[in-house]
Amino acid sequence: MSAKPSVLFVCVHNAGRSQMAAAWLAHFAAGRVEVRSAGSAPADQVNPAAVEAMKEVGIDIASATPKILSYDAVEASDVCVTMGCGDACPVFPGKRYLDWKLDDPAGQGLEAVRAIRDDIKTRVEALLAELLPEDEAKA
């Protein structure tokens, strides 16, 4: 792994789970991790319920835009996390691949999206603890 680890969160539409995960990691890592998100069939916009759920915890993803998954993004990442939606990342040797089984926030109300948001937060915190040395994680 490089001096500054990089993580790619992938979901089909890159509109909910992967956007929330990327926002949590960027928030907690505070520049110590390179964060990307993408999807194989990006939506036109980020899910409004995901935007609202993250706003409730002080993280603004309103200006985020769904991006297309590229080989370059996977190749440039140390860890690729698929978000339980069946997306397949290109496989490169030396990369770590994780699949987080998460409910899809699409079409769900804010209460359901809050639960997904909180589940993602817990997973991101655990991933960050693995990525950063103990002394950096406490910084």
Sequence and secondary structure as in RCSB ss.txt:
>XXXX:A:sequence
MSAKPSVLFVCVHNAGRSQMAAAWLAHFAAGRVEVRSAGSAPADQVNPAAVEAMKEVGIDIASATPKILSYDAVE
ASDVCVTMGCGDACPVFPGKRYLDWKLDDPAGQGLEAVRAIRDDIKTRVEALLAELLPEDEAKA
>XXXX:A:secstr
  SS EEEEE SSSSSHHHHHHHHHHHHHTTSSEEEEEBSS  SS  HHHHHHHHHTT   TT    B  HHHHH
T SEEEE SS       TT EEEE      TT  HHHHHHHHHHHHHHHHHHHHHHS HHHHT 
